[in-house]
């Protein structure tokens, strides 16, 4: 059993990592304490494993391209009486090797063994490949 578990989540409304960065720089993406968070309806059942070093891996147009470390889980009341989970994230977005992902709803658990590797530090600033080429190379296991 791994020491930690990750989440994988579709980055709805974003086509590339820069879109996520732009959204998270806005006040609407931050909790009352000013930290970046993602609010979801469900509370992760594997909370302890997630908080033991897990990350949320973001899927853009069917491809995992980035991750952020999960720092905390907080209860949030949206004003409608429904308690939600705010996944508090590290400000740093780490780009990963592209990994294709089939469509799904909500989030899924992702083991460390199945998670794509981080891009080397020097590669994070590389120009992005065209989406079709990046996906094809990832499907072939070349990225």
C-alpha positions as CSV (number, residue, x, y, z in Angstrom):
1,X,0.0,0.0,0.0
2,X,1.3,3.5,-0.9
3,X,2.0,6.1,1.7
4,X,-0.3,8.5,-0.1
5,X,-3.0,8.6,-2.7
6,X,-3.7,11.3,-5.4
7,X,-6.8,12.6,-7.0
8,X,-7.4,13.1,-10.7
9,X,-9.9,15.8,-11.8
10,X,-11.0,17.3,-15.1
11,X,-10.0,20.9,-15.3
12,X,-13.4,22.1,-16.6
13,X,-13.3,25.3,-18.7
14,X,-9.6,25.2,-19.2
15,X,-7.8,24.1,-22.3
16,X,-4.2,24.4,-21.1
17,X,-2.3,24.8,-17.9
18,X,-2.0,28.6,-18.4
19,X,-5.9,28.8,-18.1
20,X,-5.7,27.1,-14.7
21,X,-3.0,29.5,-13.6
22,X,-5.1,32.5,-14.7
23,X,-8.2,31.2,-12.8
24,X,-6.2,30.4,-9.6
25,X,-4.8,33.9,-9.6
26,X,-8.3,35.4,-9.2
27,X,-9.9,36.0,-5.8
28,X,-12.8,33.6,-6.7
29,X,-10.4,30.6,-6.6
30,X,-9.3,31.4,-3.1
31,X,-10.8,30.5,0.2
32,X,-11.4,32.9,3.1
33,X,-7.8,32.5,4.2
34,X,-6.4,33.4,0.7
35,X,-5.2,30.0,-0.2
36,X,-6.1,28.4,-3.5
37,X,-8.9,25.8,-3.2
38,X,-11.1,23.7,-5.3
39,X,-14.6,23.1,-3.9
40,X,-16.4,19.8,-4.6
41,X,-19.6,18.1,-3.4
42,X,-18.0,14.9,-2.1
43,X,-15.5,14.4,0.7
44,X,-12.6,12.0,-0.1
45,X,-13.0,8.9,2.0
46,X,-9.3,8.3,1.8
47,X,-8.6,11.7,3.5
48,X,-5.6,10.5,5.6
49,X,-3.8,9.1,2.6
50,X,-4.6,12.2,0.5
51,X,-3.2,14.5,3.2
52,X,-0.1,12.3,3.5
53,X,1.5,13.9,0.4
54,X,-1.1,13.5,-2.3
55,X,-1.7,15.8,-5.2
56,X,-4.6,16.6,-7.5
57,X,-3.7,15.8,-11.1
58,X,-5.5,18.1,-13.6
59,X,-6.9,16.7,-16.9
60,X,-7.1,19.2,-19.8
61,X,-9.0,18.1,-22.9
62,X,-8.4,14.4,-22.1
63,X,-4.7,14.7,-21.0
64,X,-3.2,15.1,-17.6
65,X,-0.7,18.0,-17.8
66,X,-0.2,19.3,-14.3
67,X,-0.6,18.6,-10.6
68,X,-0.9,20.5,-7.3
69,X,-0.1,19.2,-3.9
70,X,-3.1,18.9,-1.6
71,X,-2.5,20.7,1.7
72,X,-5.8,20.4,3.6
73,X,-9.5,19.6,3.3
74,X,-12.0,22.1,4.8
75,X,-15.7,22.0,5.3
76,X,-17.5,24.7,3.3
77,X,-21.2,25.7,3.5
78,X,-22.3,27.2,0.2
79,X,-25.2,29.1,1.9
80,X,-27.7,26.5,0.8
81,X,-27.2,24.2,3.8
82,X,-25.1,21.7,1.8
83,X,-21.7,21.0,3.3
84,X,-19.0,20.7,0.6
85,X,-15.3,19.9,0.7
86,X,-12.7,22.6,-0.2
87,X,-9.6,20.9,-1.3
88,X,-6.8,23.4,-0.3
89,X,-4.0,23.4,-2.8
90,X,-0.4,24.5,-2.9
91,X,0.1,27.6,-5.0
92,X,2.7,25.8,-7.1
93,X,1.4,24.1,-10.3
94,X,3.8,21.4,-11.4
95,X,3.7,20.4,-15.0
96,X,3.7,16.6,-15.6
97,X,4.4,14.4,-18.5
98,X,1.2,14.2,-20.6
99,X,-1.0,11.1,-19.9
100,X,-4.2,10.5,-21.7
101,X,-7.4,10.0,-19.6
102,X,-10.8,8.9,-20.6
103,X,-13.7,11.3,-19.7
104,X,-15.3,10.9,-16.2
105,X,-17.3,12.8,-13.8
106,X,-16.2,14.1,-10.4
107,X,-12.7,13.0,-9.4
108,X,-11.0,9.6,-9.1
109,X,-8.2,8.2,-7.0
110,X,-4.8,7.9,-8.6
111,X,-2.1,5.7,-7.2
112,X,1.5,7.1,-7.2
113,X,2.5,4.2,-9.5
114,X,-0.1,5.3,-12.1
115,X,0.6,9.0,-11.8
116,X,2.5,10.7,-14.6
117,X,6.0,11.9,-13.7
118,X,6.8,15.6,-13.2
119,X,8.4,17.3,-16.1
120,X,12.1,18.1,-15.5
121,X,12.4,21.7,-14.2
122,X,13.9,23.0,-17.5
123,X,11.0,21.5,-19.5
124,X,8.2,23.4,-17.8
125,X,8.8,26.5,-19.8
126,X,9.1,24.7,-23.2
127,X,6.7,25.7,-25.9
128,X,3.7,23.4,-25.8
129,X,3.3,20.8,-28.6
130,X,0.1,20.9,-30.6
131,X,-2.6,19.1,-28.6
132,X,-3.1,16.3,-31.3
133,X,0.7,15.6,-31.4
134,X,1.0,15.7,-27.6
135,X,-1.9,13.2,-27.2
136,X,-0.6,10.9,-29.9
137,X,2.9,10.8,-28.4
138,X,1.4,10.2,-24.9
139,X,-0.7,7.3,-26.3
140,X,2.5,5.8,-27.7
141,X,4.3,6.2,-24.3
142,X,6.8,8.6,-25.8
143,X,6.0,11.5,-23.5
